[in-house]
Amino acid sequence: MAGDNTPTRRALLTGLAALPVAATAAAVEPKKRKPAKPKVQHVDVAIIGAGVFGAWTAWHLLRAGKTVRLFDAYGAGHARASSGGESRVIRMGYGADTIYSEMARESLAYWKALSDTASAPIFHNTGVLWFAPQGDAYTAQSLAWLQANRVGHEHGDVRWLQDKYRQMQFYQGETGILETETGALIAGRGVQEVIADAQIEVERVVMPAPLFSKRIKKHSLPDGGTADHLVYAAGPWLAELFPQQLMGKIVATRQEVYHFGAPQGDTRFAPPELPVWADFNNGRIVYGIPDLEGAGFKIAIDVHGPVIDPDTMERQPGPAGIAEARAYLTRRFPGLASAPLIGARVCQYENSSNGDYLIDRFPGQERVWLVGGGSGHGFKNGPAVGKRVAAHILDAKLAVEPRFSFATKGTVAARTVF
Ligand SMILES: Cc1cc2nc3c(=O)[nH]c(=O)nc-3n(C[C@H](O)[C@H](O)[C@H](O)COP(=O)(O)OP(=O)(O)OC[C@H]3O[C@@H](n4cnc5c(N)ncnc54)[C@H](O)[C@@H]3O)c2cc1C
């Protein structure tokens, strides 16, 4: 309206409303600014990837007094990262792969400490229930480790399982272990909390693979800065960055998780009535997380999906996966047989050939590290992985664990670690 001096919402938002016309015109004229000076700084370590591995590596290095820069193409714990999304299982039972049990035990202490000071919990001590047919070797080995290490647990046969969890249906001959000290972690927010606790800024930059030359004393960063060490914790993007070395060795596969909504007022599928659970399910492992933070009952099938590109994959769940999850609910959680699907997430595992992590130098390079291969079980162990990477950087003589070495990474998928 002519003569109406009421400022528009846009003017209010841009802060121009109260200025006289001439001043307004001056204000909108582009300022001739000097180009921003590149941040030319030298750091001990530049980390590429602010997922759970990169974030905890930064955390440990900073605690050890190192200077660090942390880069991520999309930001910390984002929707396309393997560390993004809502929740992850933290358990200690790993069958005969006790190296991961030890890492989980060590990591749990860090997660708990972080959770204690966070504004909302990062760790939920729901317990973790694992069940399988009687005589299952993985169950027996996990139980032996829990017993030998005096880690809190209960175990029993099908009657024990059925009495304890009446909202579930168990079958003849099944046996189970309830880990009482573990549970679930909050994923994307958890990573952001690690970074906040480390007091480091994530720089949103797409980092290239390094230039390798014997004459290079310091690694150059895109803005002119330099770093003594580079840590590539790029998750499912590792093979894309280093195709010659890692193509076929770190493979990203599509994974879907579903959230179903229990009837209003039905508390049987939330803690404390239901723990995190995992079913051996004839080798086609199915696991779930009880309703945390109102996200609903989460269920996932731990079988590798098709190979994907983490940048371009469409993240819409498919009908076949939803149908399989629902059929499983009907058999195992009858009270949820007709529960509505209230959420879903399409993510990716970044698999090594057998499921072992990769924590080793880039071949032939003393100060470039490759960290990844979480293979669907890496989140819980983020603190221990970060601690190990930091230890290698602090002590160049520290031997690389053979299971995490580049040399042991093959190209034929044959998963042995679950
Ligand atoms: C559906 C699902 C369920 C899972 N369940 C569990 C579970 O219950 N328990 C468990 O312990 N683990 C679980 N995992 C595995 C675990 O989440 C992953 O192993 C772990 O999060 C991997 O972390 P990361 O830091 O290696 O990778 P990411 O989280 O993917 O981080 C890598 C980061 O690198 C960045 N990046 C890549 N390239 C570049 C570049 N060129 N420049 C800058 N930045 C770059 C990316 O943007 C990304 O943020 C699950 C994973 C999925 C997908």
The ligand as a MOL file (V3000), in Angstrom:
LIG
                    3D

  0  0  0     0  0            999 V3000
M  V30 BEGIN CTAB
M  V30 COUNTS 53 58 0 0 0
M  V30 BEGIN ATOM
M  V30 1 C 21.7960 -49.4190 9.8040 0
M  V30 2 C 23.0470 -49.5010 10.6040 0
M  V30 3 C 23.0110 -50.0920 11.8500 0
M  V30 4 C 24.1780 -50.2100 12.5970 0
M  V30 5 N 24.0940 -50.7520 13.8330 0
M  V30 6 C 25.1770 -50.7480 14.6240 0
M  V30 7 C 25.0540 -51.1660 15.9690 0
M  V30 8 O 23.9750 -51.5070 16.4160 0
M  V30 9 N 26.1700 -51.1340 16.7490 0
M  V30 10 C 27.3700 -50.7340 16.2710 0
M  V30 11 O 28.3470 -50.7470 17.0390 0
M  V30 12 N 27.5040 -50.3170 14.9930 0
M  V30 13 C 26.4430 -50.3080 14.1550 0
M  V30 14 N 26.5420 -49.8710 12.8800 0
M  V30 15 C 27.8560 -49.5590 12.3180 0
M  V30 16 C 28.3520 -48.1930 12.6640 0
M  V30 17 O 27.3110 -47.2530 12.6890 0
M  V30 18 C 29.4570 -47.7930 11.6680 0
M  V30 19 O 30.4150 -48.8300 11.5740 0
M  V30 20 C 30.1530 -46.5190 12.1030 0
M  V30 21 O 29.2110 -45.5060 12.3500 0
M  V30 22 C 31.1340 -46.0750 11.0170 0
M  V30 23 O 31.6540 -44.8140 11.3770 0
M  V30 24 P 32.7450 -44.0860 10.4890 0
M  V30 25 O 33.1980 -42.9270 11.2740 0
M  V30 26 O 33.7380 -45.0700 9.9950 0
M  V30 27 O 31.9530 -43.6320 9.1540 0
M  V30 28 P 30.9220 -42.4200 8.9040 0
M  V30 29 O 30.0250 -42.2250 10.0520 0
M  V30 30 O 30.2850 -42.6410 7.5750 0
M  V30 31 O 31.8540 -41.1620 8.8380 0
M  V30 32 C 32.6560 -40.8860 7.7250 0
M  V30 33 C 32.6080 -39.4070 7.4710 0
M  V30 34 O 33.5980 -39.0640 6.5000 0
M  V30 35 C 33.1010 -37.9940 5.7400 0
M  V30 36 N 33.8370 -37.9340 4.4830 0
M  V30 37 C 33.9300 -38.9150 3.5610 0
M  V30 38 N 34.7050 -38.5090 2.5400 0
M  V30 39 C 35.1090 -37.2580 2.8200 0
M  V30 40 C 35.9280 -36.3000 2.1560 0
M  V30 41 N 36.4910 -36.5690 0.9770 0
M  V30 42 N 36.1250 -35.1030 2.7530 0
M  V30 43 C 35.5480 -34.7970 3.9450 0
M  V30 44 N 34.7640 -35.6710 4.6150 0
M  V30 45 C 34.5480 -36.8710 4.0590 0
M  V30 46 C 31.6300 -38.3250 5.5630 0
M  V30 47 O 30.8660 -37.1880 5.2520 0
M  V30 48 C 31.2690 -38.9370 6.8990 0
M  V30 49 O 30.6830 -38.0120 7.7830 0
M  V30 50 C 25.4060 -49.7290 12.0880 0
M  V30 51 C 25.4390 -49.1100 10.8530 0
M  V30 52 C 24.2690 -48.9860 10.1140 0
M  V30 53 C 24.3220 -48.2880 8.7980 0
M  V30 END ATOM
M  V30 BEGIN BOND
M  V30 1 1 1 2
M  V30 2 1 2 3
M  V30 3 2 2 52
M  V30 4 2 3 4
M  V30 5 1 4 5
M  V30 6 1 4 50
M  V30 7 2 5 6
M  V30 8 1 6 7
M  V30 9 1 6 13
M  V30 10 2 7 8
M  V30 11 1 7 9
M  V30 12 1 9 10
M  V30 13 2 10 11
M  V30 14 1 10 12
M  V30 15 2 12 13
M  V30 16 1 13 14
M  V30 17 1 14 15
M  V30 18 1 14 50
M  V30 19 1 15 16
M  V30 20 1 16 17
M  V30 21 1 16 18
M  V30 22 1 18 19
M  V30 23 1 18 20
M  V30 24 1 20 21
M  V30 25 1 20 22
M  V30 26 1 22 23
M  V30 27 1 23 24
M  V30 28 2 24 25
M  V30 29 1 24 26
M  V30 30 1 24 27
M  V30 31 1 27 28
M  V30 32 2 28 29
M  V30 33 1 28 30
M  V30 34 1 28 31
M  V30 35 1 31 32
M  V30 36 1 32 33
M  V30 37 1 33 34
M  V30 38 1 33 48
M  V30 39 1 34 35
M  V30 40 1 35 36
M  V30 41 1 35 46
M  V30 42 1 36 37
M  V30 43 1 36 45
M  V30 44 2 37 38
M  V30 45 1 38 39
M  V30 46 1 39 40
M  V30 47 2 39 45
M  V30 48 1 40 41
M  V30 49 2 40 42
M  V30 50 1 42 43
M  V30 51 2 43 44
M  V30 52 1 44 45
M  V30 53 1 46 47
M  V30 54 1 46 48
M  V30 55 1 48 49
M  V30 56 2 50 51
M  V30 57 1 51 52
M  V30 58 1 52 53
M  V30 END BOND
M  V30 END CTAB
M  END
